[in-house]
């Protein structure tokens, strides 16, 4: 896991048969940079983020070109923190109804 590291670029290579495969991820955090190599890669991105991350050459493949047809919806999340338990969370039965 590379938490709090931003993925700046997907590094890939094209094999002799024309198929493309990921060879690494260029990651950075503040002034630090590194290349991450793995057997499998997972990226959790919002729609604008995945559009920036996918290499332009991959758009020739329908699977990746379809990503550019997605439309993102702005989302706002709010986290409320309390000094103690919220009453409903103390009762297991009532917490399941939330």
MARPA-759562 format. One record per residue (C-alpha): residue number from 1; z, x, y; residue in one letter. Coordinates in Angstrom, 1 decimal. Layout:
BEGIN
NUM,Z,X,Y,A
...
***
This chain:
BEGIN
1,0.0,0.0,0.0,X
2,-0.9,1.3,3.4,X
3,1.1,-0.9,5.7,X
4,0.6,-0.8,9.5,X
5,-2.5,1.4,9.0,X
6,-5.7,0.0,10.5,X
7,-8.9,0.2,8.4,X
8,-11.5,1.5,10.8,X
9,-14.5,1.9,8.4,X
10,-15.5,1.1,4.8,X
11,-17.0,4.3,3.4,X
12,-19.7,3.6,0.8,X
13,-22.5,5.2,-1.2,X
14,-25.7,3.9,-2.6,X
15,-26.4,4.9,-6.2,X
16,-29.9,5.8,-7.6,X
17,-30.4,2.2,-8.8,X
18,-29.8,0.9,-5.3,X
19,-26.4,-0.6,-5.9,X
20,-23.7,0.1,-3.3,X
21,-20.1,1.0,-4.0,X
22,-17.0,1.7,-1.9,X
23,-16.1,5.3,-1.9,X
24,-13.1,5.1,0.4,X
25,-11.5,3.6,3.5,X
26,-11.1,5.4,6.8,X
27,-7.6,4.5,8.0,X
28,-5.8,5.3,11.2,X
29,-2.4,4.7,12.8,X
30,-1.7,5.9,16.4,X
31,-3.0,9.5,16.3,X
32,-3.0,9.9,12.5,X
33,-6.2,9.5,10.4,X
34,-6.8,9.6,6.6,X
35,-9.3,8.6,4.0,X
36,-7.9,6.4,1.2,X
37,-9.6,6.5,-2.2,X
38,-8.8,4.1,-5.0,X
39,-10.1,2.3,-8.1,X
40,-10.0,-1.1,-6.3,X
41,-9.7,-2.2,-2.7,X
42,-8.2,-5.4,-1.2,X
43,-8.4,-6.3,2.5,X
44,-6.6,-9.3,4.0,X
45,-8.5,-10.1,7.2,X
46,-9.1,-12.9,9.6,X
47,-12.7,-13.9,10.2,X
48,-13.4,-11.7,13.2,X
49,-11.7,-8.8,11.4,X
50,-13.8,-9.0,8.3,X
51,-17.0,-9.3,10.4,X
52,-16.0,-6.0,12.1,X
53,-15.1,-4.3,8.8,X
54,-18.2,-5.1,6.7,X
55,-20.9,-2.4,7.2,X
56,-24.0,-3.7,8.8,X
57,-26.2,-2.4,5.9,X
58,-24.4,-4.8,3.6,X
59,-25.8,-7.8,5.5,X
60,-29.0,-7.4,3.4,X
61,-26.9,-8.8,0.5,X
62,-26.6,-12.6,0.8,X
63,-22.9,-12.5,-0.4,X
64,-21.9,-10.4,2.7,X
65,-24.4,-12.0,5.1,X
66,-22.7,-15.3,4.5,X
67,-19.5,-13.9,6.0,X
68,-21.2,-14.0,9.4,X
69,-21.7,-17.8,9.0,X
70,-17.9,-18.3,9.0,X
71,-16.2,-19.6,12.1,X
72,-12.6,-18.6,12.7,X
73,-10.1,-21.0,14.2,X
74,-7.3,-19.6,16.4,X
75,-3.9,-19.9,14.9,X
76,-0.5,-19.5,16.5,X
77,2.6,-19.0,14.4,X
78,6.2,-19.3,15.5,X
79,9.2,-17.8,13.7,X
80,12.6,-19.2,14.7,X
81,15.6,-17.1,13.9,X
82,19.1,-18.5,13.7,X
83,22.5,-16.8,13.4,X
84,23.3,-18.8,10.2,X
85,21.7,-21.1,7.6,X
86,19.8,-24.1,8.8,X
87,21.7,-27.1,7.3,X
88,18.8,-28.3,5.2,X
89,18.4,-24.9,3.5,X
90,22.0,-24.8,2.2,X
91,21.3,-27.9,0.0,X
92,18.7,-26.9,-2.7,X
93,17.6,-30.5,-3.2,X
94,17.1,-31.1,0.6,X
95,15.3,-27.8,1.0,X
96,12.6,-28.8,-1.5,X
97,11.8,-31.9,0.6,X
98,10.9,-29.8,3.7,X
***
